[in-house]
Amino acid sequence: MTYLEIGPLVAALALVTFMAVTAAKPSRMIKSAWVFPAGLSAAFLAFSLWTVMKEGLLGFWPGHSETLWGNQVWFDLLLAIGIGYSFVAPRAKALGMNLYLWMVLILSSGCIGLLAMVSRYLFLKEKAAG
């Protein structure tokens, strides 16, 4: 198997593991919880920059615009980002975060920006809690 075949399987396994661990944990605030989404954002940014260098800035578009599956994945990504943003935006606004700045970042980078926003929100929430 190639990396292009293994990478998505590893990512799916990581997601299932994360969701199971999250479901099993008590619903209390975890100290330094912001570090995890910040690390994911940085790692995904590095991978995305490498991908852009290899395949070009708009290399993603043919994959999303040439088949029904490509369209389905594109719509799924947009829905996921919209759902995530709608959950974090009111909380982030209450902590003084500039939603328009984050909106621009998210619209230009997808989940990289959303992870960064969630990380910043968690950091500010922890700081406010003392």
N, C-alpha and C positions, 0 to 999 in steps of 0.2 A: 504494500500500500504506500502511496505517496503522501507527502505532507498535506496536500490539498484534499486527500481523502481522510486522513487521520485527524487533522485539525478540527473540523466540524464535529467529529465524534467526541473528541476530548472536551470541546466546549460544551456540548450537550450534556455529557456526564458531569462536568463541573456545575452546570446550572441545576441539574437534578439534585446533586449533593448539597449545593447551597440552599435550595428550596427546602429540602428535607431537614437540614440543620436549623434553618430559620424557623420552620414550623415546630420543631421540638424545643426551642429555647423559650424561656419565660419572656413575656412582653415587657421588659424593662429596658431602660436606656443603657446601652453598652458604652463604656468609656472609650474614647478615641474611635468610635464607630466610623468616623469620617475618613479614616485612613484607608479602609478597604475600597470604597468607591473611587477615592483619589488614585490609588494604585492601579485599579482597573482602567480608569480613564487614561492614565499615563501610558500603560502598557498597550491599550488599544490605539492610542494616538501614535505610538512608535510603530506598531504594525501597519496602521493606515498610511503613515508617511512612507514606509517601505513599499507598500502596495502602490501608492501614487507614483513613486519613483520608477517602479517596474512596469506599470500598466497605464499611467497617465491620469490626469486629474478627473476626467470624465469616464474612466474605464468601467465604472459601475453601471453606467446608463444602459449600454446594450444588454447587459444581463437582466435588467428590469423592464426593458421596453420591447423585447423581441418575442417573448413567449407568454402564455397565460400564467405559467408558474412564476416567471419573472415579475409579472404584474402582481400576482398574489403576494409574493415576498415583499415587494415595494409597499403595497397597501398595508401589509402586516407591520412593517417597520414604522410607517407613518402613524398607524393606530397606536402602537406600543409607545412611541415617543409622545403622542398626544395624551395618552392615559397617564403616563409618568409625569408629564409636565402639569397636568391638571391636578394631580395629587400634591405635588411639591410646591406649586406656585403660591397658593394662599398662605402656606406656612412660611415660605421664603419671604414673601412680601411683608408678613408680620414681623420678621426679623430685620427688615430694612434693605433687603436685597433688591437690586434694580432689575425688574423682570424683563424690561425691553433689551437690556444688555445680554441677559441670559438667553432670551428668545433668539437673538441674532446668532449667538454662539451655537445654540442647539440646531437652528435651521441650517447653519453652514457646516456642522460637524456630526449631527445625529447624536448617537448615544455617547460619544466622547463628551460633548457639551452637557448632556443630561446627567451623566455620571459626575462631572465636575460640579454641576449645580447641586446635586444631592450631597456631594461631599462638603461643599461650602455651607449648605443649610445645616448639616449635622454638626459641623465645626461651630457655627454660630449658636446653635441650640445648646451644645455642650458648654460653650463659653458663658451663655446667658444663665445656665443652670448653676454655674459656679463650680 
